[in-house]
Amino acid sequence: MAKRPSHHPPAAGVIIRRPTTDDPGYLYSSDGVVGFGTREFHVAAIPRSRAVEMILHNHYSGRIVQNSYVHLGVHIGGALVGCLQLGYAMNPMHVGKVVANTGPREHLELNRMWLDDAAPRNSESRALSYTMKYLKRALPAVRWVQSFADERCGRWGVVYQAAGFLYLGSHRTEFYEVDGQTYHGMLLTAHGKGGQRGQVLRENLGRATRRSLRQFRYLFFLKPSARRDLRMRPRPYPKPERDR
């Protein structure tokens, strides 16, 4: 078995200690911290293959981000009802423009999150909050976590707002639609030209439908002291009914 990289969290394993009440706490395997939450609601490490399967079958994008290395399942009442995947930033060269003095292993990007519609109200924000607690203990070198809410989802990041993330503004991103599939405009300029998906987009660009959509940037500081290095101004939370 390949050795786990030092900046990766303990892999999923048999849980030997967990909360037994409604008071939140950490979950442990023999390798260390693998989750956080309560007896009835917690996030815990799951195999990458399981997270990939859930995202491919349920996430609106229908795709995963290959460089994710944190895979957490959301467990409610003993059932696995969702997952989160985190990894390196999509644009690592821009990290210093968000928070100065950030090393390559001192930040994470939440790439994918999905919860079953049957999950109770506010489950997404609760899962996010528990994930931040888990990361503080499992990956102590990480200073902050970034994520983007997609305008296609319609709620403009309300789950991040409820979990206490800072809102750092929005930017427009080009997407292309071909035969029912959505392609990020970055594929046209990515190093190596975006692999197979980039090739498909380039070959069909003439008949693709281009859409310009907003991406809403949210950030959570795992280390409050890192906030002094923030290079972007926090803004009031966006509200769809107010900001259209």
N, C-alpha and C positions, 0 to 999 in steps of 0.2 A: 504494500500500500504506500502511495506517495506521501511524503511528509507534509503536514499542513504548514503553509506559509505562516511566518510569525505574526503577520498583521491580519490573519484570518481568525474568526472566532472558533471556539470548539465546535466540532461537527455534531450533528444529531446523534443521540445515543440514548441508552436506557436512563431514565430519570430516577435518581436515587433520593432526591429530596425536593419537596415541592410544598407550596402553601396548602394548608388544610382547613383554612377558614376564608372569610370574605376580606380579610386584611391582605393587601398585596405584598408580595415578596418575590424572591428569586427562585428559579428552578435550577437544579444542578444535576449534572451527570458526573461520572468519574473523572471526566476531563476538565470540568469547570462549569461556569455559568452557561446555561443554554436557554434561559427564558425568564420572563417576569410576568406576574399577574396574581390572580386569586385562584381559589380552588375551582371556581366555575368559569372564569374568563382569564385566559392567559395567552401570551405569544411564546412560542418555543421553536427551537431549530428543527427543521425538517430536511430530509435529503433534497438535494438540488433537483433530482429527477421528478420528485413529487411536486415541487413548486413549479417547475417548467410545465408539467402536465396541466396543472390547474390554470396557469396563465394562458396557455395556448387554447384551452377549451372555453375559457370564461371571460378573459379580459377583452375589452372592446377593440384593442389594437390587434389581437390575435397573434402577437409576436412577443418574444422575450428579448432582453438585452444580454448579450453573451458574456459580458464582463462582470455580471453580478456575482458576488461571493458571500453574501449574507442572505439566507433563506429562512424565513420565519413563518410558521403556520399559526393561524388564529384559531384557538380552541374555545368553544363555548359549550358548557354542559357536557363535556366529554367528546364532542364532535368537532372534526376539523372543518371549518366553514369558510376559510379564506387563507390568504398568504400575502407576504410582502417580500420583495427582493430589492436589495441594495448593493451598490458597487461603486466603481469609479465614475467620475463625472463624464458626461457625454463630450464636454469641451474642456479637458483638463488644463489646456493652456490658458484658459480664462479664469481659473480658480483664484489667482492672486488679485484679479480685478474685483472679486466679490469680497474676499477676506484676505488681507495681506498676511505675509509671513506664514502661509499655509503649505506644509509639506505634502508630498504626493500620497501619504498614508494618513493624513490628518483630517480628511473630509470623506464624506460619503454622499452618494446621490440615491434617493429613493426612486428606483426605476419603474417598479410595478407594484400595484396594490389591488387586490380584488377580495371582496367579501360577498358571500351569498346574500341575495335579497331577503332571505328569511331571517337573517341576523337581526337582533333587536336594534331599535333606533339608537343612534350615537355609537354604534359598535366600531365604526371606522376610526373616529377620533380617539376612542378609548384604546383601540389597537395601536394607533400611532403613539399615544402617550406612553403606553407600556413598552413599545419598541425603543423609544428614547431612553427609558430607564434601563432597559436591558443593555443597550449599546454603551452606556456610561460605564457599566461594570465589565462587559465582555471585551470591549475595544477601547481601553482607556487612552490610547493615543489619538483617537478621533476627536477633533475639536468642534465640528459642526456638521449638520446634515442639510442638504438642499433637495428640494423637489419642485416640480412644475405641475401646475394644474392646467389641463387642456381645455380650451374653449369649447371643444366638441362635447365635453361632458356636461356643460350647461350650468354648473354650480360654482365655478370660478374659485374653487379651493376652500369651500366652507368647512371641510373636515380638517384642513390645516389650521384654519382660524380657530376652530373649537379646541384644537390640541395645543394652542399657544405659540404657533410658529409666527415669525415676523414675515410681513409682506414687503417685498422689495421692488414691486413694480412689474410691468408686463412688457413683452416685446412681440412683434409679429413674426411668424414663421411660415414659410411657404410649404404647402403640402400639395401633392399631385395624386389624383384618383384615376386609376386605370382598371377597368374590368372589375369594379367592386373592391379593389385593394387600394389602400392609402400608403403613399410613399413620402417620406420626409425629404424636403428639398436638399438637405445636407448630403444625400446620397450622390448628388451630381458633382460635388466638389470634394468628397471625402477622400482621404488617403487610400490609394488602391481602388478608388472609384466605387466603393460601396458593395463589392462582391456581386453575387447573383442578382440581388434586388436592385442594385445600382444599374446593372446591365439591362434588366427588364425596363427600368424607367427610361434610360437613355434611348432604347430601341423604340419605345412607344410614346416619347415625349410629345410628338406632334399631335397625338389624339388624346393626350391626358387633359383632365380638367384641373386647373390650378386654383387653389384656395389659399387665402391669406388669413391665418387664424392667430389669435392671441395665446401666448403662453404666460401664465402667472407664476412668478418666482416666489417661493417660500423658503425660509431658512430657520433652523432651530440650532441654538448653541448648546452643545453638550458641556462645554466648558465656558461658563459665563465670562471669564477673563478674556476670552478670545473676541468678545464684542468690541473691545477697543480697536481691533484691527479691521472692523467692518468698513468697507469702502463705498457702500451703497446706503442711501437714506431710507429707513423704514417709512412706510406710507400707511394711510388708513386702509383697512380691509376693503376690497372691492365688493360691491353688491350688484348683482345683475339688474335688479329693478331700478337702481340708481344710476348706474354707469353705462347703460346702453346708449 
